[in-house]
Amino acid sequence: MNRRDFLQHTLSAGTVSFMLGGFTVKAYGRTPLLDALLSAADVDRVLVLVQLIGGNDGLNMVIPLDQYPQLMAARSNIVVDQTKVLQLTAATGLHPAMTGFQGLYGAGQLTVIQGVSYPNPNFSHFRATDIWLTGADYNQILDTGWLGRYLEQEFPGYPGGYPSTMAPDPLGIQIGSAVTPALDGDSVSMGLAITNPNSSYILPGGSDAPPATPAGHELTFVREVAQQAQAYGSSIKTAAGKATNLSTKYPAKGTNPLADQLRIVAQLIAGGLRTRLYVVNLGGFDTHSAQVVGTDTSTGAHAKLLGQLSDGITAFMDDITLLGVASKVIGMTFSEFGRRIKSNASLGTDHGTCVPMFVFGNGVAGGLVGTNPVLPAAATVNDNLQMQYDFRSVYATVLQDWFGASNAELQSVLLKSYVKMPLISPSSVLSAPGGPTAPTAYELDQNYPNPFNPTTVISGQWPQESDVRLVVYDILGREVIVLASGRYPAGRYSFTFDGTGLASGVYLYHLDAGGFSTTKKMTLVR
């Protein structure tokens, strides 16, 4: 049994834990990535992760108005009446329960990312959640979280020396009872669960010196974590006592679990806690049946959840604005997968591929990223939405542009390179020392995956603002589609090619950019 297993079987894994505002508050211990975020050029930035547990039906949330006839044909028993959809653009709208999100979008405080998934997605709740939390490929089992991978390689002495003057507060806090594996290191689970920060916590063995045995060595480690837990619990309690929520937009306590969690987050941020990462969650998105009320499809279980999401985040944004801390906070939603295009006979939807993500805050770019999904004229139970963006590109962009993480840090956390996306406002992009630099050469990458069926991602870069044209041809040289045409700023970009309806075979993709010209091959296999 390694140290992490020992802690998981003898203590609550991954956290310092106590009650605050009716919720269990879990304080993550130090990890190298979180430590790097704390010591970045701008230490006063916060990320709030909102996990939608169960697999969210993105087509009932972000509605493709330009394909409403196909939507009606695929899910006539659950589709929202077109006249009730909240418009974002002429082609795209939100579920009518999400009026708060419509307001944030109009104010430029909400970015909607279409079609987020990963190649060969898994439809198991457990495995899919694991992939999102660890940043793994579909066929890769990782025993570490995407935030915890730095732990042993850079800070093997944890928890010694913490809290410290530089890091007096926990670097990550989870509100609620679930423990995310995102903070797992190779052999250590960070922290300790306690139920009351005001009482002494006596560990097995009392205060006497542990025996000189392997178990005694681990007990010494656990006691050290416990001392750290007491100190972190004290700093959280102090911060909670320094601020009071100001927004009147919060729903009544006990009626919206997400809003109740976000109240605590706003309170701790405004109270001066120097915590970089907060995790909250909202469950119930596994809507196989009774997703809607048959007599009014704009109501029902999913509508209630979407309303709670929209109302909770809208109230949180109002609160941190009134508390004067909105400029340093962004948030991000995610769910382990989406749902199928076609509804089932039980007024529900089954496990599917892509899901929309939202990034919110004063520092986001705002608007829509990606396009509406292409829906078949007559969807079957096996039809799924096609991926446009890899979720790890979202992670990479937030870490790089919001926290100024270096390329080396991104490689350690995400294990490979991912294309950056336009999620953070240019005025809010942070470049820390050693952080990302502009490309120094023109490049066109091999598409991934290859061979593919039916979608693949083509990436490239250019070191200066350039006139760009990226075109796909068939093997006879006939133009299939123009993926990019226009003037683009310097940077790395990715484009999704959808081969639906095309025959199997070899295809060519050709890039012209600023005088640079090159062609690569890719293979579509049915």
LUMKOL-929942 format. One line per field, with one value per residue (C-alpha): residue number from 1; residue in three letters; x, y, z. Coordinates in steps of 0.05 Angstrom, whole numbers. Each point is the difference from the previous one (the first is absolute). Last residue first. Layout:
<recs>
nr <- c(NUM|...)
rest <- c(ala|...)
xx <- c(X|...)
yy <- c(Y|...)
zz <- c(Z|...)
</recs>
This chain:
<recs>
nr <- c(526|525|524|523|522|521|520|519|518|517|516|515|514|513|512|511|510|509|508|507|506|505|504|503|502|501|500|499|498|497|496|495|494|493|492|491|490|489|488|487|486|485|484|483|482|481|480|479|478|477|476|475|474|473|472|471|470|469|468|467|466|465|464|463|462|461|460|459|458|457|456|455|454|453|452|451|450|449|448|447|446|445|444|443|442|441|440|439|438|437|436|435|434|433|432|431|430|429|428|427|426|425|424|423|422|421|420|419|418|417|416|415|414|413|412|411|410|409|408|407|406|405|404|403|402|401|400|399|398|397|396|395|394|393|392|391|390|389|388|387|386|385|384|383|382|381|380|379|378|377|376|375|374|373|372|371|370|369|368|367|366|365|364|363|362|361|360|359|358|357|356|355|354|353|352|351|350|349|348|347|346|345|344|343|342|341|340|339|338|337|336|335|334|333|332|331|330|329|328|327|326|325|324|323|322|321|320|319|318|317|316|315|314|313|312|311|310|309|308|307|306|305|304|303|302|301|300|299|298|297|296|295|294|293|292|291|290|289|288|287|286|285|284|283|282|281|280|279|278|277|276|275|274|273|272|271|270|269|268|267|266|265|264|263|262|261|260|259|258|257|256|255|254|253|252|251|250|249|248|247|246|245|244|243|242|241|240|239|238|237|236|235|234|233|232|231|230|229|228|227|226|225|224|223|222|221|220|219|218|217|216|215|214|213|212|211|210|209|208|207|206|205|204|203|202|201|200|199|198|197|196|195|194|193|192|191|190|189|188|187|186|185|184|183|182|181|180|179|178|177|176|175|174|173|172|171|170|169|168|167|166|165|164|163|162|161|160|159|158|157|156|155|154|153|152|151|150|149|148|147|146|145|144|143|142|141|140|139|138|137|136|135|134|133|132|131|130|129|128|127|126|125|124|123|122|121|120|119|118|117|116|115|114|113|112|111|110|109|108|107|106|105|104|103|102|101|100|99|98|97|96|95|94|93|92|91|90|89|88|87|86|85|84|83|82|81|80|79|78|77|76|75|74|73|72|71|70|69|68|67|66|65|64|63|62|61|60|59|58|57|56|55|54|53|52|51|50|49|48|47|46|45|44|43|42|41|40|39|38|37|36|35|34|33|32|31|30|29|28|27|26|25|24|23|22|21|20|19|18|17|16|15|14|13|12|11|10|9|8|7|6|5|4|3|2|1)
rest <- c(arg|val|leu|thr|met|lys|lys|thr|thr|ser|phe|gly|gly|ala|asp|leu|his|tyr|leu|tyr|val|gly|ser|ala|leu|gly|thr|gly|asp|phe|thr|phe|ser|tyr|arg|gly|ala|pro|tyr|arg|gly|ser|ala|leu|val|ile|val|glu|arg|gly|leu|ile|asp|tyr|val|val|leu|arg|val|asp|ser|glu|gln|pro|trp|gln|gly|ser|ile|val|thr|thr|pro|asn|phe|pro|asn|pro|tyr|asn|gln|asp|leu|glu|tyr|ala|thr|pro|ala|thr|pro|gly|gly|pro|ala|ser|leu|val|ser|ser|pro|ser|ile|leu|pro|met|lys|val|tyr|ser|lys|leu|leu|val|ser|gln|leu|glu|ala|asn|ser|ala|gly|phe|trp|asp|gln|leu|val|thr|ala|tyr|val|ser|arg|phe|asp|tyr|gln|met|gln|leu|asn|asp|asn|val|thr|ala|ala|ala|pro|leu|val|pro|asn|thr|gly|val|leu|gly|gly|ala|val|gly|asn|gly|phe|val|phe|met|pro|val|cys|thr|gly|his|asp|thr|gly|leu|ser|ala|asn|ser|lys|ile|arg|arg|gly|phe|glu|ser|phe|thr|met|gly|ile|val|lys|ser|ala|val|gly|leu|leu|thr|ile|asp|asp|met|phe|ala|thr|ile|gly|asp|ser|leu|gln|gly|leu|leu|lys|ala|his|ala|gly|thr|ser|thr|asp|thr|gly|val|val|gln|ala|ser|his|thr|asp|phe|gly|gly|leu|asn|val|val|tyr|leu|arg|thr|arg|leu|gly|gly|ala|ile|leu|gln|ala|val|ile|arg|leu|gln|asp|ala|leu|pro|asn|thr|gly|lys|ala|pro|tyr|lys|thr|ser|leu|asn|thr|ala|lys|gly|ala|ala|thr|lys|ile|ser|ser|gly|tyr|ala|gln|ala|gln|gln|ala|val|glu|arg|val|phe|thr|leu|glu|his|gly|ala|pro|thr|ala|pro|pro|ala|asp|ser|gly|gly|pro|leu|ile|tyr|ser|ser|asn|pro|asn|thr|ile|ala|leu|gly|met|ser|val|ser|asp|gly|asp|leu|ala|pro|thr|val|ala|ser|gly|ile|gln|ile|gly|leu|pro|asp|pro|ala|met|thr|ser|pro|tyr|gly|gly|pro|tyr|gly|pro|phe|glu|gln|glu|leu|tyr|arg|gly|leu|trp|gly|thr|asp|leu|ile|gln|asn|tyr|asp|ala|gly|thr|leu|trp|ile|asp|thr|ala|arg|phe|his|ser|phe|asn|pro|asn|pro|tyr|ser|val|gly|gln|ile|val|thr|leu|gln|gly|ala|gly|tyr|leu|gly|gln|phe|gly|thr|met|ala|pro|his|leu|gly|thr|ala|ala|thr|leu|gln|leu|val|lys|thr|gln|asp|val|val|ile|asn|ser|arg|ala|ala|met|leu|gln|pro|tyr|gln|asp|leu|pro|ile|val|met|asn|leu|gly|asp|asn|gly|gly|ile|leu|gln|val|leu|val|leu|val|arg|asp|val|asp|ala|ala|ser|leu|leu|ala|asp|leu|leu|pro|thr|arg|gly|tyr|ala|lys|val|thr|phe|gly|gly|leu|met|phe|ser|val|thr|gly|ala|ser|leu|thr|his|gln|leu|phe|asp|arg|arg|asn|met)
xx <- c(-307|72|19|75|42|54|41|12|46|4|32|-5|-38|-45|-21|-21|-21|-40|-1|-49|13|-59|-69|-57|-28|-68|28|73|-1|64|12|47|56|41|67|20|13|-63|-44|-19|-50|-19|-4|-32|-15|-35|4|41|16|73|-14|18|-53|17|-4|17|35|10|35|19|50|12|66|31|-48|-30|-36|-52|-47|-50|-37|-72|-35|34|76|65|31|-25|27|25|74|21|10|56|25|55|14|-68|-17|25|-33|24|71|-15|-76|-42|-71|-57|-51|3|-3|-66|6|-34|31|29|70|17|22|70|12|3|-55|33|73|-7|-39|54|54|-41|-4|-63|-22|-61|-55|32|40|-41|-66|24|29|-64|-42|47|-7|-74|15|-39|-48|-25|-58|-69|-25|-44|-13|-73|-13|-4|-41|22|68|22|62|21|-3|68|61|15|-59|4|41|75|2|30|-65|-22|-28|25|-55|7|-45|-2|21|-9|-63|-34|-75|-55|-67|-76|-4|-5|72|28|44|62|32|23|62|62|37|-27|38|-11|54|9|39|20|50|-40|-62|31|-36|-53|-55|32|12|-74|-27|44|-23|-73|9|37|-56|-57|30|18|-64|-41|36|-14|-74|-6|32|-50|-62|-22|11|-31|-70|-52|52|38|73|59|-49|48|73|18|68|8|-18|60|27|72|50|76|41|72|49|-8|28|-57|-14|-71|-26|25|-28|-69|-5|17|-50|-57|22|-17|-71|-10|18|-48|-59|-61|35|15|-49|25|60|-16|3|76|40|30|37|76|52|-28|9|72|14|-34|42|64|-16|-16|66|38|-39|11|75|4|-40|47|59|-37|-12|74|22|-52|31|68|-30|-33|68|31|40|-59|-38|19|-56|-55|-57|10|-59|-13|-30|-33|-8|-65|-13|13|-59|-12|70|22|74|44|29|-1|72|33|-3|-40|-75|-29|-48|-27|-58|-29|-75|-31|-12|41|69|58|68|63|-11|21|65|38|59|6|-7|-54|38|71|-5|-62|32|74|-3|-18|22|-6|-45|-56|2|-52|-53|-36|-15|-16|43|-12|-8|-32|8|-45|-47|57|10|-10|-6|-66|-32|23|-23|-68|-5|21|-50|-59|12|-12|73|21|41|38|-16|-61|-23|-49|-15|35|-44|37|-36|16|-10|-61|-47|28|-10|-73|-13|32|-49|-59|19|-68|-20|54|53|4|39|-11|-24|47|-7|-74|-39|-44|-74|-24|38|-40|50|13|-20|-51|21|71|32|-51|-5|75|4|-54|36|65|14|-26|57|-17|52|-32|-47|53|52|-33|46|35|-11|36|5|67|11|73|16|67|32|52|38|69|15|71|-8|20|-70|-10|66|-21|-65|41|49|-55|-15|-58|-72|-50|-67|-60|-59|-62|-51|30|68|14|69|49|74|6|24|-25|-41|44|23|-14|15|61|30|-18|38|59|7|-30)
yy <- c(87|22|71|8|63|29|64|62|60|74|58|68|30|-60|-51|-67|-63|-60|-63|-58|-75|-48|-16|36|65|8|20|19|56|41|37|59|17|63|20|73|63|38|-27|31|-39|-70|-61|-69|5|-65|-57|30|-50|-22|-71|-26|44|71|36|74|45|73|51|73|11|34|-27|-64|-49|-63|-63|-50|-48|-37|-62|-21|-60|-47|12|-32|43|31|53|37|5|70|60|46|71|20|39|-11|53|-13|-34|13|0|64|6|19|16|10|49|55|-53|-26|-74|-55|4|-71|-29|-64|-58|-27|-65|-27|47|21|-10|29|59|14|-1|47|49|15|72|-10|25|-10|-63|-38|21|-16|-68|-21|20|-37|-59|-2|-16|45|-12|-69|-28|-10|-71|-46|-70|10|22|71|16|65|-6|55|43|30|76|32|10|53|45|68|25|11|-16|45|26|-71|-62|-60|-46|-70|-33|-77|-51|-75|-35|-36|-7|51|6|5|-75|-17|20|65|2|42|-40|31|36|-24|7|70|66|72|53|61|65|43|57|57|-20|15|64|-31|28|-32|-65|-2|15|-54|-49|18|-14|-65|-26|23|-31|-67|-4|17|-53|-51|18|-4|-68|-26|28|63|26|-65|21|-55|-55|27|-6|-45|-52|-56|-12|67|-12|74|-6|31|71|11|48|2|61|13|56|8|64|9|74|0|19|-66|-39|33|-9|-74|-9|32|-45|-62|26|20|-71|-31|42|-1|-8|73|44|16|48|64|45|4|25|-63|15|2|-6|-59|-48|21|-18|-68|-16|20|-43|-61|9|-1|-61|-37|13|-32|-59|-7|-5|-52|-40|2|-23|-56|-21|-7|-39|-48|-11|-12|43|7|66|48|10|51|-49|-63|8|73|51|60|58|38|67|-25|-49|-57|-19|-29|-2|27|-18|-72|-23|-52|24|62|7|71|-15|-60|43|-12|5|28|72|64|-16|46|8|37|-5|63|26|-9|48|5|-75|-52|-45|-17|-75|-25|-15|-18|-29|68|3|-71|-24|50|24|-49|24|51|-47|-55|-62|-74|8|-54|15|-26|60|49|25|70|-27|33|-5|-71|-22|30|-40|-64|7|25|-53|28|4|48|-23|66|53|43|72|16|74|48|56|60|41|69|40|36|-34|-67|15|20|-64|-39|30|-16|-73|-34|15|-47|40|23|-6|19|72|11|-9|-11|-26|-58|7|10|-63|-44|-41|-70|-58|-43|25|-24|-17|30|64|7|-10|54|46|0|75|4|-43|-2|6|-34|-53|-19|-1|-56|-3|-63|-21|52|72|21|75|18|69|30|56|53|43|-30|41|-16|-72|-23|-25|-33|-36|-26|-24|-37|-26|-28|26|-25|2|29|-34|38|-44|41|29|70|-27|-71|-31|-35|0|-38|-55|-63|-8|-39|-72|-33|60|18|-69|-1|65|-26|-63|-67)
zz <- c(-849|-4|-19|-10|4|-44|9|-43|9|-17|38|-35|58|8|-52|31|-39|24|-41|4|-3|-1|27|-34|26|33|67|-9|52|3|65|0|48|9|28|1|-41|-19|-57|-67|-40|-23|44|-6|-75|-19|-50|-57|-55|-3|-22|70|31|21|68|2|50|-22|43|-11|56|67|23|26|-34|29|-20|23|-36|43|-24|-10|-32|11|3|-21|28|64|-2|-62|-12|18|-47|22|-12|49|63|34|52|70|59|71|26|37|3|-59|23|-48|30|-53|-54|30|18|-41|-69|-1|8|-35|42|14|36|72|24|66|-17|-70|27|52|-54|-44|58|40|-4|45|-45|-69|12|51|-31|-71|20|35|-60|-47|47|-14|-73|-47|-58|15|-41|31|3|-41|27|18|-71|-27|-61|-32|33|48|-12|66|7|-9|43|52|14|35|58|5|74|53|30|15|-32|-40|-23|-29|-51|0|-51|1|21|57|-7|-3|34|-10|11|-75|-12|-28|-63|0|56|65|25|38|66|14|2|21|6|44|0|59|9|-27|39|68|21|46|-44|-61|38|18|-70|-30|54|-13|-74|15|45|-45|-63|32|41|-62|-40|55|3|-76|2|51|-34|-37|-70|-26|24|-2|-1|60|-16|17|25|-21|-16|32|32|16|74|34|8|20|31|-5|20|-23|15|75|29|50|5|27|-69|-28|60|-3|-76|7|57|-40|-58|40|17|-73|-22|51|-23|46|67|9|-37|-70|-5|-37|62|-6|60|30|64|8|56|37|-58|-6|73|-8|-61|35|60|-42|-36|67|26|-65|1|68|-26|-60|48|40|-63|-18|69|-6|-66|32|58|-49|-34|69|48|48|3|55|50|-13|-9|-41|-46|-16|47|-32|48|-6|-35|-71|5|-48|-22|-66|-15|-54|-68|-23|-8|-43|-72|14|4|-6|-57|39|23|69|4|65|-19|-12|-26|18|-34|19|75|35|30|-65|-3|76|5|11|-13|17|-6|-36|-49|-5|-70|-30|-73|-26|55|-8|-72|-23|49|-43|-58|49|8|-9|-74|-43|-74|-55|-2|10|70|28|71|19|-69|-11|69|-12|-64|35|57|-41|-54|-70|-22|-55|-60|-11|52|17|-8|-55|10|48|27|29|53|30|-64|29|-49|19|74|-13|-40|56|50|-45|1|11|-72|-26|-38|-72|-65|-73|4|59|75|-3|59|-26|16|-72|-22|47|39|-26|45|-38|-69|10|-66|-48|41|2|-75|-10|51|-38|-2|71|26|75|54|60|-28|-51|55|39|60|23|72|42|-23|29|11|5|30|-20|40|-14|50|-8|-63|-22|23|69|19|-67|6|68|-30|-53|52|45|70|39|-22|48|3|26|20|-10|49|-3|19|24|1|-46|-16|-64|-46|31|63|46|11|-67|-43|41|-8|-74|-8|39|-40|20)
</recs>
